[in-house]
Every structure is written in C-alpha cells, then in structure tokens.
Amino acid sequence: MPTKNPRLTITLEPSLAAQLRTLSELTGNSQSSLIAELLQGSGPVFDRLIQVLQAAKTAHEAMLGKLVAVLEDCLLFLS
C-alpha cells in the first residue's frame, strides 16, 4: 500500500533490536511507530543541530577563502 510518508531502512545492534521488539510487544505499537514517535520528539533538537552545522560549514568556508587570499598575497610578495 502506498504511503505519503518517506520510508527509511535502518540496521540496529541485536540488543537494541530486541529492546525495540519487546517495547512493541508490551505497548501494542509497531516498532516503526515507536521509532517515529521518538524521532518526532527530537525535531527541535534536530533543527538546532542543523543550524549549528550550517553555521560551522559557513564559517569553515569563509576561513578557507581567507586562507587562500593570504597565501596568494604571500606568493605575490615572494615573486
């Protein structure tokens, strides 16, 4: 049956898979719905992590650009 939500395949350590299976049996919820609920609750954390990583990437690229400029200036000075 088609679904509107994206699907994802994950590989778990055997002990974690066993815990998830037990939780599923005890709660009556599917393993995938348990994982989805856990991840949905982490949405704000993911948003903040994305912001931090994007800022770090931007800063890294800016520093590389400055380094290239300094090195080019040094080469011009030495030639």
PyMOL commands that set and color helices and strands:
alter all, ss='L'
color gray80, all
select helices_A, chain A and resi 14-27+31-41+43-78
alter helices_A, ss='H'
color red, helices_A
deselect
rebuild
show_as cartoon
